[in-house]
Amino acid sequence: MSQSEKQVCPWCHTEIVWDPEIGPEEECPHCFNELGDYRSINLQVERSDSGIQYDDEEELDDELELSDEELQLADDYGEGVQQLLDGQEEAPECSSCHSFMLLAGTEPASEGFVPFVHPALGKPLLESSFGVQVYLCPSCFKVERQLAETDRLALVEQLREYGAKK
């Protein structure tokens, strides 16, 4: 087998051996990225005797450093969040940053809620007295609502009964 019949994927670094009758692969059979010069950049660097100079190196280092007190506050915050999460039965994932969310409370349905009566069911999916659980993300502070567990179970039971009739 000649050297021209072997190829290395620049993305996953897998050696690709191709059949000379079919020809070279157009995409990697392992990671499915396109092969060839597409999306590839070749850079040539000229050597010089002068070193690389950074203007704001000291300034950046000062901004990134946290004091011992600030580090302790962050550790305490994280530990408090984790203890609260450990005590929850369920902890949904934040849709924004994917951290686990803390249960902040429950909220009744607004008085203006008018349930829709499905013609197929003959009754509404949710009663006007349903409730929602309010969750808070401790990382990005986003608030999300989810149907309360008792109302979720009632909805599941109602749909299960409807499905059993069919």
C-alpha positions in Angstrom: 0.0 0.0 0.0 1.5 3.3 -1.0 1.7 6.4 1.1 -0.8 8.2 -1.1 -3.5 5.7 -0.1 -3.3 6.8 3.6 -4.7 10.0 5.0 -4.9 11.4 8.5 -8.0 13.3 9.6 -7.0 16.8 10.7 -9.9 16.9 13.1 -9.8 13.6 15.0 -6.3 12.5 14.0 -7.5 9.1 12.8 -5.6 7.4 10.0 -7.9 6.8 7.1 -7.0 4.0 4.7 -8.9 4.3 1.4 -9.4 1.9 -1.5 -7.5 2.9 -4.6 -10.5 1.8 -6.8 -12.9 4.2 -5.0 -10.4 6.9 -4.3 -9.8 9.2 -1.3 -12.6 9.8 1.2 -14.3 13.1 1.1 -15.3 13.0 4.8 -13.8 11.2 7.8 -15.7 7.9 8.5 -15.0 8.4 12.2 -15.9 12.0 13.0 -17.8 12.8 9.7 -15.9 16.1 9.2 -14.9 17.1 5.7 -11.4 16.3 4.6 -9.2 18.3 2.3 -8.3 21.9 2.3 -11.8 23.1 3.2 -11.8 24.8 6.6 -8.0 24.4 6.9 -5.7 27.3 7.4 -2.0 27.0 6.9 0.0 29.7 8.7 3.7 30.5 8.2 5.5 32.3 11.0 8.6 34.3 10.5 11.2 34.0 13.2 12.4 37.3 14.7 14.9 37.9 17.5 12.5 40.2 19.4 10.3 38.5 21.9 6.5 38.9 22.1 5.5 42.0 24.1 2.3 42.3 26.0 1.2 45.8 26.9 -1.4 45.1 29.6 -0.1 41.9 31.1 0.3 43.3 34.6 -3.0 45.1 34.5 -4.9 41.9 33.4 -3.3 39.8 36.2 -4.4 42.3 38.9 -8.0 42.2 37.6 -8.2 38.4 37.7 -6.8 37.8 41.1 -9.4 37.4 43.9 -8.6 38.0 47.6 -8.8 35.2 50.1 -12.0 36.7 51.5 -13.6 36.8 48.0 -12.6 33.2 47.4 -14.0 32.1 50.7 -17.3 33.9 49.9 -17.6 32.1 46.6 -16.8 28.8 48.3 -19.5 29.4 50.9 -22.0 30.4 48.3 -21.4 27.3 46.3 -21.6 25.1 49.4 -24.9 26.7 50.5 -26.3 26.1 47.0 -25.2 22.5 47.0 -26.7 21.8 50.5 -30.1 23.2 49.3 -30.0 21.1 46.1 -29.2 18.0 48.1 -32.5 18.6 50.1 -34.7 19.0 47.0 -36.6 16.0 45.5 -36.1 17.4 42.0 -33.8 20.0 40.6 -34.5 20.9 36.9 -31.6 22.1 34.8 -31.5 25.8 33.8 -32.4 26.3 30.1 -29.8 29.1 29.9 -26.7 27.9 31.7 -27.5 24.2 32.5 -26.9 24.6 36.3 -29.3 22.9 38.6 -32.1 25.2 39.9 -33.3 25.8 43.4 -37.0 25.6 44.3 -38.0 29.1 45.3 -41.7 28.5 46.0 -45.1 27.8 44.5 -47.5 30.1 42.7 -51.3 29.6 42.1 -52.8 30.1 38.7 -53.8 33.7 38.0 -57.4 34.5 38.5 -57.7 35.4 34.8 -56.8 31.9 33.7 -59.7 30.4 31.7 -59.3 26.6 31.0 -59.8 25.4 27.5 -62.2 22.5 27.2 -60.9 20.1 24.6 -63.7 18.7 22.4 -62.2 15.3 22.4 -61.9 15.1 26.2 -65.0 17.0 27.1 -63.1 18.7 29.9 -60.0 21.0 30.4 -56.5 19.7 30.7 -55.9 21.9 33.7 -58.4 23.0 36.3 -58.5 26.8 37.0 -56.9 26.1 40.4 -53.7 24.6 39.2 -50.3 25.7 40.6 -46.8 26.1 39.4 -43.5 25.6 41.1 -41.0 28.5 40.7 -37.4 27.6 40.3 -34.4 30.0 40.5 -31.0 29.4 39.0 -28.2 30.2 41.4 -25.7 30.8 38.6 -27.4 33.1 36.2 -30.5 34.0 38.4 -33.0 33.0 35.7 -36.5 32.2 37.0 -38.5 29.4 35.5 -41.9 27.9 36.3 -43.1 24.3 36.1 -46.5 22.7 36.7 -46.8 21.6 40.3 -46.3 17.8 40.9 -49.9 17.2 42.0 -51.2 18.9 38.8 -48.7 17.0 36.7 -49.9 13.7 38.1 -53.5 14.7 37.5 -52.8 15.6 33.9 -50.9 12.3 33.3 -53.8 10.3 34.8 -56.4 12.2 32.7 -54.5 11.6 29.5 -53.8 8.0 30.4 -57.6 7.4 30.9 -58.3 9.1 27.6 -55.8 6.9 25.9 -57.2 3.7 27.4 -60.7 4.6 26.1 -59.4 4.6 22.5 
